[in-house]
Amino acid sequence: MKTFTPYPHQEAGVEWILSHPACGLIWGMGTGKTVTTLTALDLLLHDYLEAGPVLGIAPKRVALDTWTTESSGWEHLAHLKVSVVIGSAKQRKDALRTIYLDDPADIYVINRENVVWLVDFFGSKCWPFPIVIIDELSSFKSNQAKRWKALRRVRGRIRRIIGLTGTPRPNGLEDFWPEIYLLDGGARLGRTVGSFRQQFLVPERQNGFVVYSYRPKEGAEAEVYERISDICMSVR
């Protein structure tokens, strides 16, 4: 079991999460996003006594392995209880039933493909996760995706939300809008994708009124980064 001696950027990341109810860590691979986030969650749940449980949404491989390995592999996190909500519908339901027992898990981790199922299972009025971590925020880069729409349905029930990614805009600047909307509800980049396009993008390929792709306006990238800089921390 390892002893956690945080690097300066990890100490700053923990403080960033603690001080921002909605935030993003745009950190490259190998920078320690997971252990930093788990350290902050541990403080929130057990030192600051914020109500849980926490929901972690991640790619399936990460949900199956990384979060449990990281929590059990560090001395200061070994007491955290992580429940993996993956498998058949019955297995997922069994893992979630512990929420209502006297000794629930601290963190429930589900793969992103089952977000729609999870929201439908609880419904927006009975959503039990006041803290949500999106591990690989770029998985929610499309506002047309069912998983994005499902998470938006319960966003009002989420007190804290943390987005983690090393590639926030894999296909272009427009990817930022759905991701940041889940964090701030449109406060920084506009409440609709149409208003975002109008302010920051121009058509790149189109046929009449049909636009196939957009490109950033001059200076738009710098302005977008500036607008989200108060909630997003970047580490290369």
N, C-alpha and C positions, 0 to 999 in steps of 0.2 A: 504494500500500500504506500502510495507516494505522499510526501508532504508538499503542500502548495506554497511555493514562494513566488508570488505574482510579479510579473514584469510591470514596469510603470504603466504601460498601456492597459494592462489588465486591471490594475488598481483603479485607473481612470474609468474603465468600462463598468466596473462594479458601481462606482459612484454615479456614473451616467444613468444606469438603470434605476438605481434607488431614487434619483432626483427627477426622473422623467416618467410619468405614468404611461406615456406612449412614446416609444423611441425605436430607433433602428441602430444596429451595429453593422456597418458596412466594412467588414474585416475580411482580409484575404485568407487563403488556406494556410493553416498552421499557426494562426495567431492566437488560438485558444478561446474561440467564441463560446464553446460549450461549457468549459469549466468556469469561465468568467460569469456566464449567465447563471449557472447552477449556484455559484457562490453568492450572487446577488439574491437569487430566489431563497436560498437558505436563510440569509439575513432577513429578508422580508417576512418569511413565514415564522421563524423561530426567535428572532431578536425584536423585530418591529411588530410581530404578532398580527400581521395582516391576514385576513381571511383567505383561505384557499378553497378547494385545491387548485393546482395549476394544470392547464392543458398544454402539452407540447405537440405541435403538428410538424411532421418531418417526413422526408422520403423514407420508404419502407425499410431499407437497409439501416439507415440512421436510427429510425424508431426502434427497430429490433435490437440493435447492438450498442450504438454510441452512447445514448443517454444512460442506460443501465451500467455500461462499462465505466463511463466517466464518474457517475455518482458513487459507485462502489470502489473505484480505484484510487480515490483521493481520501486521505485521512479525515479531512475536515468535512467531507460530504457523505461519509459512509452511513450515517444515520438516516439519510433521506430515503424515503420509500417511493420507489418508482414502479408503476403498474403499466405494463405494455398492453394496449387495447388493439390487438391484431389477431387475425384468425377468422374462424367462421363467425356468423352472427351470434351464435350461442356463446362462443368464447369471448367475444367482445362484450356482450351483455354481462357475462359473469365477472369480467374484469371491472366493469363499471359499477356493479352492485355494491362494491366495497365503499363507494362514496357515502352510502347511507348507514354504514356500520360505525361502531364506536371508534374504530382505529383505521380510518381511511388512508390511502396513499397520499403522499405530498404532491406527486406529479403523475398524471396520466398521459401516456404518450400514444399517439395514433398516427397512422400513415395518412398522407394528404388525400389519397384516393377515397378514404372513408369519412372525410369531413361532412359531405352531404348526408350520409347515413347518420352520423352523430348528431347533427343539427335536427334532422327529422326525428331521431329517437327521443330527444329531450324536448324539442319544441322551443321556440324563442322565449316563452314565458317561464319555463322551468330550467333554463340553462344554468348548470351548476358550477361553471368555471369562471371566477372573477379575474383570473390572470391567465393570459394566453401567450405562448411563445410560438412564433412561426419560424421554424428552423428551415431556412432557404426561402426567404421572402419572395424571391423571383419566381417561385412556383405559383404565385398569385398575381402574375403580371397581366393577366387577361380579365377584364371586367365582364367578358361574356362567358367565362368558365363557370360551371355549376358550383365548384368549390368556393370561388370568390363570392358568388351571390349568396351562398349558404352562410358564409362567415359574416357577410354584411348584415344578414338578418339578425344575428345575435350580437352585433358589435355594441349596441347600446347596453347590453348586460355585462360587458367586459370592463372592469375597472382599470386593469393594466394590460398593455399589449406590447410585446417586444418582437421586432422583426430582425432576423439574422440572415446575412447573405454576403457573399464575396463578389457576386456579379449582379448588381441591382438592375442593370439595363442591358441584358444580353442581345436584344434585337433593336435597341434604339431608345431615344429619350422618352418616347411615349410609354414605355414599360413602367416608368416611374409613377404614372398617375394612379393605376389601380393599387399598387403597393403602398404608396403614401396615403391614399384614401382610407385604407384599412387602419392606418395608424391615427390619422387626425380628422377623418370625416370630411375631407375636402378643404380644410381651413387654409392650407398653404398653396395648393396647386389647382384649386377650383373644385366645385361640387359636382361637375359633370365632365366626362371626357371631351365633350364638344367644346366646353369653355377652355379646357386645357389646350386643345389643338388650336383654337382661335388665338390664344395668347402666345403660345410658344412654338407652333409648327406652321409649315406651309406645305401645300401638296407637292409631292415629288413625281408621282406617276398618277395620271388620271385620264378618264375618258368621259368628256362632258362633265356632268355633275358627280360622277362616280370616281372617288379617290381610292387608289390602290395602296399608296404608301405616302408617308410624310417625311420631311426632313426638318431639323431645327432651324428656327429663325436665327439670324445673326445675334450672338450674345445670349441666346436662350439657355444654353447648357449652363453657363456661369450663373445665370439668374435662378434657374431651378435649384442648383446646388446651394446657392445662397439662401433660398427660401426654406430649404429643409435642414439647414445646418444647425438650427437650434434644437432639433430632435434626433438627428442622425449623426453618429460618430463614425468617422472613417479612419481605418488603419490599413496600410498597405502590407 
